């Protein structure tokens, strides 16, 4: 019996050629194959390299600086030698008299953008998609894209030229009609509306790029079948175009909700003045004043970390709700 078993083992080895490789050899082989794949597609990996370096240098490496939110940073002592204070800065932020004002202003401005700004690129994309004359369509696209490339300094200057009390065109028209001038830029009640209007004018055209690309991916045969069935253009938009771009709309909505604690710092800084501080003070300006102007770097990092946590919670929560409703989320 022992001789028979030994013979069977020998036969198995003769069939396979060699004994099963050890785990170390398998691991080494995989590593070699991976390196061969990298060498074979080196140009593709070179294209990925700049983006990878960007995230490593500007996104991942600065995460170490979040420790400043738990330290009383002193530039003379340095990063590592500064005193550890734990959650002291967070307690100061939450107990500040400005915290709830900043929270209200930040979320109201973003809510205005979510209600009034977010649907407009979708509507404009649908309208541009219905234009059949190619030259006219390209001209209109170029016109609506143009404001995106203007800086907020230019936009703020144009707003001042249009709405200011002394030289504003709107107030000149109001005065010529026999009414009293309106202080648009110094009245807190108008601030949120002005900020939303600026965002709409500047970014609504640029926001159509993603939706137009999604619409371009719709199968033309679906429209042809709808025409055969007698569907009007509105019916085609409602039953074909909108369902086709629904995943894109959902993803952008989730990402938009993730930025609910973030407001355009440059825009707010240029438009705010002492008379509208009650509706203009947001987390970004608070971090700028305390972190940069007053040298309290730890306060600025604390505010940024709070905004990041709020954005993360909103993204995870909205993605969970979307998937529970039967749609695809961002992951």
One Martini backbone bead per residue (centre of mass of N, CA, C, O) as a GRO file, in nm:
protein
  331
    1UNK     BB    1   0.057   0.061  -0.021
    2UNK     BB    2   0.292   0.260   0.001
    3UNK     BB    3   0.387   0.226  -0.293
    4UNK     BB    4   0.125   0.327  -0.428
    5UNK     BB    5   0.117   0.614  -0.311
    6UNK     BB    6   0.393   0.698  -0.423
    7UNK     BB    7   0.315   0.662  -0.721
    8UNK     BB    8   0.086   0.873  -0.730
    9UNK     BB    9   0.259   1.116  -0.658
   10UNK     BB   10   0.446   1.092  -0.902
   11UNK     BB   11   0.222   1.123  -1.117
   12UNK     BB   12   0.127   1.404  -1.039
   13UNK     BB   13   0.401   1.545  -1.090
   14UNK     BB   14   0.419   1.460  -1.390
   15UNK     BB   15   0.167   1.615  -1.484
   16UNK     BB   16   0.232   1.911  -1.365
   17UNK     BB   17   0.572   1.911  -1.336
   18UNK     BB   18   0.517   2.062  -1.056
   19UNK     BB   19   0.496   2.192  -0.769
   20UNK     BB   20   0.330   2.379  -0.577
   21UNK     BB   21   0.346   2.695  -0.515
   22UNK     BB   22   0.439   2.923  -0.314
   23UNK     BB   23   0.328   3.220  -0.179
   24UNK     BB   24   0.585   3.380  -0.247
   25UNK     BB   25   0.583   3.324  -0.552
   26UNK     BB   26   0.303   3.438  -0.615
   27UNK     BB   27   0.355   3.723  -0.514
   28UNK     BB   28   0.594   3.781  -0.701
   29UNK     BB   29   0.438   3.738  -0.967
   30UNK     BB   30   0.234   3.963  -0.928
   31UNK     BB   31   0.437   4.192  -0.906
   32UNK     BB   32   0.555   4.151  -1.190
   33UNK     BB   33   0.291   4.187  -1.347
   34UNK     BB   34   0.234   4.473  -1.251
   35UNK     BB   35   0.495   4.597  -1.360
   36UNK     BB   36   0.441   4.517  -1.656
   37UNK     BB   37   0.183   4.682  -1.684
   38UNK     BB   38   0.310   4.958  -1.626
   39UNK     BB   39   0.516   4.951  -1.858
   40UNK     BB   40   0.308   4.902  -2.091
   41UNK     BB   41   0.128   5.168  -1.953
   42UNK     BB   42   0.302   5.434  -1.898
   43UNK     BB   43   0.136   5.671  -2.030
   44UNK     BB   44  -0.116   5.645  -1.856
   45UNK     BB   45   0.029   5.683  -1.581
   46UNK     BB   46   0.135   5.968  -1.653
   47UNK     BB   47  -0.149   6.098  -1.665
   48UNK     BB   48  -0.216   6.031  -1.358
   49UNK     BB   49   0.015   6.165  -1.190
   50UNK     BB   50  -0.078   6.465  -1.150
   51UNK     BB   51  -0.338   6.396  -0.990
   52UNK     BB   52  -0.198   6.235  -0.766
   53UNK     BB   53  -0.012   6.465  -0.668
   54UNK     BB   54  -0.233   6.662  -0.596
   55UNK     BB   55  -0.367   6.489  -0.371
   56UNK     BB   56  -0.113   6.447  -0.199
   57UNK     BB   57  -0.036   6.756  -0.152
   58UNK     BB   58  -0.345   6.905  -0.120
   59UNK     BB   59  -0.514   6.663   0.050
   60UNK     BB   60  -0.342   6.462   0.231
   61UNK     BB   61  -0.104   6.613   0.371
   62UNK     BB   62  -0.287   6.843   0.520
   63UNK     BB   63  -0.428   6.654   0.735
   64UNK     BB   64  -0.217   6.699   0.960
   65UNK     BB   65  -0.325   7.002   1.027
   66UNK     BB   66  -0.580   6.921   1.207
   67UNK     BB   67  -0.431   6.932   1.485
   68UNK     BB   68  -0.466   7.245   1.532
   69UNK     BB   69  -0.759   7.220   1.658
   70UNK     BB   70  -0.599   7.085   1.934
   71UNK     BB   71  -0.422   7.350   1.936
   72UNK     BB   72  -0.209   7.618   2.054
   73UNK     BB   73  -0.084   7.791   1.821
   74UNK     BB   74   0.277   7.859   1.791
   75UNK     BB   75   0.519   7.978   1.583
   76UNK     BB   76   0.762   7.959   1.792
   77UNK     BB   77   0.709   7.646   1.867
   78UNK     BB   78   0.533   7.504   1.672
   79UNK     BB   79   0.362   7.227   1.589
   80UNK     BB   80   0.463   7.014   1.814
   81UNK     BB   81   0.503   7.231   2.073
   82UNK     BB   82   0.228   7.294   2.101
   83UNK     BB   83  -0.044   7.319   2.286
   84UNK     BB   84  -0.270   7.098   2.421
   85UNK     BB   85  -0.652   7.152   2.416
   86UNK     BB   86  -0.843   6.999   2.246
   87UNK     BB   87  -1.190   7.120   2.258
   88UNK     BB   88  -1.173   7.430   2.302
   89UNK     BB   89  -1.233   7.556   2.016
   90UNK     BB   90  -1.513   7.428   1.985
   91UNK     BB   91  -1.642   7.561   2.230
   92UNK     BB   92  -1.596   7.851   2.134
   93UNK     BB   93  -1.757   7.829   1.874
   94UNK     BB   94  -2.038   7.728   1.995
   95UNK     BB   95  -2.043   7.981   2.215
   96UNK     BB   96  -2.071   8.183   2.016
   97UNK     BB   97  -2.269   8.452   1.912
   98UNK     BB   98  -2.209   8.385   1.588
   99UNK     BB   99  -2.281   8.094   1.518
  100UNK     BB  100  -2.592   8.105   1.445
  101UNK     BB  101  -2.559   8.322   1.233
  102UNK     BB  102  -2.367   8.166   1.046
  103UNK     BB  103  -2.547   7.919   1.010
  104UNK     BB  104  -2.785   8.065   0.883
  105UNK     BB  105  -2.644   8.208   0.646
  106UNK     BB  106  -2.519   7.962   0.511
  107UNK     BB  107  -2.786   7.792   0.467
  108UNK     BB  108  -2.955   8.006   0.319
  109UNK     BB  109  -2.774   8.056   0.078
  110UNK     BB  110  -2.774   7.753  -0.011
  111UNK     BB  111  -3.082   7.727  -0.033
  112UNK     BB  112  -3.118   7.933  -0.255
  113UNK     BB  113  -2.936   7.780  -0.456
  114UNK     BB  114  -3.103   7.512  -0.455
  115UNK     BB  115  -3.379   7.640  -0.554
  116UNK     BB  116  -3.281   7.864  -0.785
  117UNK     BB  117  -3.015   7.738  -0.926
  118UNK     BB  118  -3.010   7.426  -0.982
  119UNK     BB  119  -3.248   7.408  -1.208
  120UNK     BB  120  -3.139   7.598  -1.440
  121UNK     BB  121  -2.930   7.420  -1.596
  122UNK     BB  122  -3.141   7.214  -1.680
  123UNK     BB  123  -3.329   7.403  -1.838
  124UNK     BB  124  -3.110   7.518  -2.030
  125UNK     BB  125  -3.030   7.247  -2.155
  126UNK     BB  126  -3.304   7.182  -2.278
  127UNK     BB  127  -3.316   7.433  -2.457
  128UNK     BB  128  -3.048   7.390  -2.616
  129UNK     BB  129  -3.130   7.104  -2.728
  130UNK     BB  130  -3.375   7.232  -2.909
  131UNK     BB  131  -3.171   7.352  -3.088
  132UNK     BB  132  -3.118   7.321  -3.448
  133UNK     BB  133  -2.917   7.550  -3.486
  134UNK     BB  134  -2.584   7.532  -3.462
  135UNK     BB  135  -2.480   7.826  -3.462
  136UNK     BB  136  -2.684   7.938  -3.255
  137UNK     BB  137  -2.606   7.739  -3.031
  138UNK     BB  138  -2.303   7.817  -3.000
  139UNK     BB  139  -2.347   8.115  -2.934
  140UNK     BB  140  -2.516   8.070  -2.676
  141UNK     BB  141  -2.306   7.906  -2.523
  142UNK     BB  142  -2.087   8.126  -2.516
  143UNK     BB  143  -2.252   8.337  -2.361
  144UNK     BB  144  -2.318   8.159  -2.099
  145UNK     BB  145  -2.007   8.100  -2.031
  146UNK     BB  146  -1.858   8.376  -1.988
  147UNK     BB  147  -1.910   8.459  -1.678
  148UNK     BB  148  -1.723   8.240  -1.547
  149UNK     BB  149  -1.444   8.406  -1.633
  150UNK     BB  150  -1.516   8.601  -1.420
  151UNK     BB  151  -1.443   8.772  -1.163
  152UNK     BB  152  -1.556   8.878  -0.854
  153UNK     BB  153  -1.460   9.166  -0.892
  154UNK     BB  154  -1.623   9.225  -1.146
  155UNK     BB  155  -1.902   9.151  -1.035
  156UNK     BB  156  -1.901   9.354  -0.798
  157UNK     BB  157  -1.867   9.607  -0.976
  158UNK     BB  158  -2.127   9.569  -1.139
  159UNK     BB  159  -2.317   9.574  -0.897
  160UNK     BB  160  -2.246   9.860  -0.806
  161UNK     BB  161  -2.322   9.998  -1.080
  162UNK     BB  162  -2.632   9.903  -1.059
  163UNK     BB  163  -2.710   9.938  -0.715
  164UNK     BB  164  -2.624  10.194  -0.634
  165UNK     BB  165  -2.724  10.502  -0.515
  166UNK     BB  166  -2.560  10.712  -0.703
  167UNK     BB  167  -2.470  10.523  -0.987
  168UNK     BB  168  -2.703  10.347  -1.026
  169UNK     BB  169  -2.915  10.242  -1.266
  170UNK     BB  170  -3.165  10.159  -1.104
  171UNK     BB  171  -3.186  10.424  -0.932
  172UNK     BB  172  -3.218  10.614  -1.173
  173UNK     BB  173  -3.485  10.495  -1.268
  174UNK     BB  174  -3.641  10.535  -1.006
  175UNK     BB  175  -3.600  10.847  -0.993
  176UNK     BB  176  -3.727  10.908  -1.276
  177UNK     BB  177  -4.016  10.787  -1.167
  178UNK     BB  178  -4.043  10.932  -0.858
  179UNK     BB  179  -3.868  10.772  -0.665
  180UNK     BB  180  -3.696  10.639  -0.420
  181UNK     BB  181  -3.415  10.530  -0.329
  182UNK     BB  182  -3.230  10.218  -0.296
  183UNK     BB  183  -3.047  10.025  -0.051
  184UNK     BB  184  -2.917   9.744  -0.153
  185UNK     BB  185  -2.608   9.723  -0.022
  186UNK     BB  186  -2.719   9.822   0.294
  187UNK     BB  187  -2.941   9.594   0.302
  188UNK     BB  188  -2.999   9.295   0.456
  189UNK     BB  189  -3.259   9.199   0.288
  190UNK     BB  190  -3.080   9.181  -0.001
  191UNK     BB  191  -2.829   8.997   0.015
  192UNK     BB  192  -2.920   8.706  -0.060
  193UNK     BB  193  -3.035   8.784  -0.340
  194UNK     BB  194  -2.772   8.894  -0.464
  195UNK     BB  195  -2.600   8.639  -0.438
  196UNK     BB  196  -2.787   8.458  -0.608
  197UNK     BB  197  -2.783   8.629  -0.868
  198UNK     BB  198  -2.481   8.608  -0.918
  199UNK     BB  199  -2.464   8.299  -0.944
  200UNK     BB  200  -2.656   8.271  -1.180
  201UNK     BB  201  -2.509   8.456  -1.387
  202UNK     BB  202  -2.221   8.310  -1.368
  203UNK     BB  203  -2.304   7.965  -1.350
  204UNK     BB  204  -2.538   7.855  -1.531
  205UNK     BB  205  -2.386   7.798  -1.797
  206UNK     BB  206  -2.163   7.608  -1.683
  207UNK     BB  207  -2.374   7.389  -1.570
  208UNK     BB  208  -2.456   7.269  -1.866
  209UNK     BB  209  -2.230   7.075  -1.951
  210UNK     BB  210  -2.310   6.811  -1.808
  211UNK     BB  211  -2.603   6.791  -1.919
  212UNK     BB  212  -2.532   6.792  -2.221
  213UNK     BB  213  -2.365   6.533  -2.206
  214UNK     BB  214  -2.599   6.353  -2.108
  215UNK     BB  215  -2.790   6.408  -2.347
  216UNK     BB  216  -2.593   6.303  -2.574
  217UNK     BB  217  -2.630   5.989  -2.459
  218UNK     BB  218  -2.890   5.961  -2.593
  219UNK     BB  219  -3.085   5.764  -2.774
  220UNK     BB  220  -3.225   5.844  -3.080
  221UNK     BB  221  -3.434   5.605  -3.106
  222UNK     BB  222  -3.624   5.705  -2.884
  223UNK     BB  223  -3.727   5.953  -3.038
  224UNK     BB  224  -3.827   5.807  -3.288
  225UNK     BB  225  -4.036   5.632  -3.140
  226UNK     BB  226  -4.196   5.874  -3.024
  227UNK     BB  227  -4.281   5.994  -3.295
  228UNK     BB  228  -4.439   5.747  -3.393
  229UNK     BB  229  -4.635   5.771  -3.129
  230UNK     BB  230  -4.691   6.102  -3.102
  231UNK     BB  231  -4.488   6.265  -2.947
  232UNK     BB  232  -4.404   6.537  -2.808
  233UNK     BB  233  -4.156   6.737  -2.697
  234UNK     BB  234  -4.246   6.735  -2.399
  235UNK     BB  235  -4.273   6.427  -2.379
  236UNK     BB  236  -3.979   6.361  -2.446
  237UNK     BB  237  -3.856   6.513  -2.209
  238UNK     BB  238  -4.016   6.367  -1.976
  239UNK     BB  239  -3.967   6.045  -2.084
  240UNK     BB  240  -3.644   6.070  -2.174
  241UNK     BB  241  -3.446   6.293  -2.082
  242UNK     BB  242  -3.485   6.306  -1.773
  243UNK     BB  243  -3.436   6.001  -1.709
  244UNK     BB  244  -3.143   5.999  -1.834
  245UNK     BB  245  -3.037   6.247  -1.625
  246UNK     BB  246  -3.096   6.161  -1.329
  247UNK     BB  247  -2.819   6.059  -1.219
  248UNK     BB  248  -2.678   6.334  -1.252
  249UNK     BB  249  -2.864   6.496  -1.068
  250UNK     BB  250  -2.817   6.333  -0.810
  251UNK     BB  251  -2.512   6.367  -0.782
  252UNK     BB  252  -2.512   6.681  -0.777
  253UNK     BB  253  -2.696   6.704  -0.531
  254UNK     BB  254  -2.513   6.565  -0.327
  255UNK     BB  255  -2.271   6.756  -0.367
  256UNK     BB  256  -2.426   7.009  -0.287
  257UNK     BB  257  -2.493   6.918   0.005
  258UNK     BB  258  -2.184   6.899   0.086
  259UNK     BB  259  -2.179   7.244   0.050
  260UNK     BB  260  -2.362   7.381   0.281
  261UNK     BB  261  -2.098   7.495   0.459
  262UNK     BB  262  -2.026   7.644   0.185
  263UNK     BB  263  -1.895   7.962   0.080
  264UNK     BB  264  -1.809   8.211  -0.119
  265UNK     BB  265  -1.561   8.401  -0.005
  266UNK     BB  266  -1.504   8.626  -0.214
  267UNK     BB  267  -1.792   8.723  -0.254
  268UNK     BB  268  -1.858   8.799   0.040
  269UNK     BB  269  -1.616   8.993   0.092
  270UNK     BB  270  -1.701   9.201  -0.140
  271UNK     BB  271  -2.016   9.247  -0.036
  272UNK     BB  272  -1.949   9.322   0.238
  273UNK     BB  273  -2.063   9.522   0.524
  274UNK     BB  274  -2.141   9.668   0.823
  275UNK     BB  275  -2.463   9.674   0.744
  276UNK     BB  276  -2.462   9.334   0.662
  277UNK     BB  277  -2.355   9.134   0.891
  278UNK     BB  278  -2.619   8.976   0.978
  279UNK     BB  279  -2.616   8.830   0.662
  280UNK     BB  280  -2.283   8.785   0.593
  281UNK     BB  281  -2.189   8.609   0.816
  282UNK     BB  282  -1.952   8.347   0.789
  283UNK     BB  283  -1.728   8.097   0.821
  284UNK     BB  284  -1.517   8.209   0.623
  285UNK     BB  285  -1.488   8.497   0.746
  286UNK     BB  286  -1.421   8.405   1.031
  287UNK     BB  287  -1.160   8.252   0.957
  288UNK     BB  288  -1.017   8.496   0.832
  289UNK     BB  289  -1.013   8.689   1.072
  290UNK     BB  290  -0.887   8.487   1.288
  291UNK     BB  291  -0.664   8.329   1.116
  292UNK     BB  292  -0.528   8.584   0.964
  293UNK     BB  293  -0.561   8.869   1.098
  294UNK     BB  294  -0.524   8.744   1.413
  295UNK     BB  295  -0.349   8.461   1.416
  296UNK     BB  296  -0.576   8.219   1.465
  297UNK     BB  297  -0.523   7.926   1.334
  298UNK     BB  298  -0.694   7.723   1.503
  299UNK     BB  299  -0.967   7.850   1.437
  300UNK     BB  300  -0.961   7.806   1.130
  301UNK     BB  301  -0.934   7.494   1.147
  302UNK     BB  302  -1.192   7.443   1.307
  303UNK     BB  303  -1.390   7.549   1.097
  304UNK     BB  304  -1.302   7.359   0.867
  305UNK     BB  305  -1.368   7.094   1.019
  306UNK     BB  306  -1.665   7.146   1.064
  307UNK     BB  307  -1.742   7.166   0.765
  308UNK     BB  308  -1.644   6.880   0.686
  309UNK     BB  309  -1.835   6.719   0.872
  310UNK     BB  310  -2.100   6.828   0.761
  311UNK     BB  311  -2.055   6.738   0.467
  312UNK     BB  312  -2.026   6.436   0.525
  313UNK     BB  313  -2.306   6.391   0.653
  314UNK     BB  314  -2.472   6.489   0.407
  315UNK     BB  315  -2.367   6.288   0.201
  316UNK     BB  316  -2.438   6.024   0.351
  317UNK     BB  317  -2.739   6.087   0.395
  318UNK     BB  318  -2.827   6.140   0.098
  319UNK     BB  319  -2.725   5.870  -0.016
  320UNK     BB  320  -2.908   5.692   0.158
  321UNK     BB  321  -3.179   5.804   0.062
  322UNK     BB  322  -3.145   5.750  -0.240
  323UNK     BB  323  -3.111   5.436  -0.211
  324UNK     BB  324  -3.387   5.391  -0.067
  325UNK     BB  325  -3.544   5.505  -0.335
  326UNK     BB  326  -3.380   5.341  -0.585
  327UNK     BB  327  -3.115   5.484  -0.637
  328UNK     BB  328  -2.815   5.608  -0.744
  329UNK     BB  329  -2.527   5.686  -0.608
  330UNK     BB  330  -2.184   5.759  -0.541
  331UNK     BB  331  -2.160   5.435  -0.394
   0.00000   0.00000   0.00000
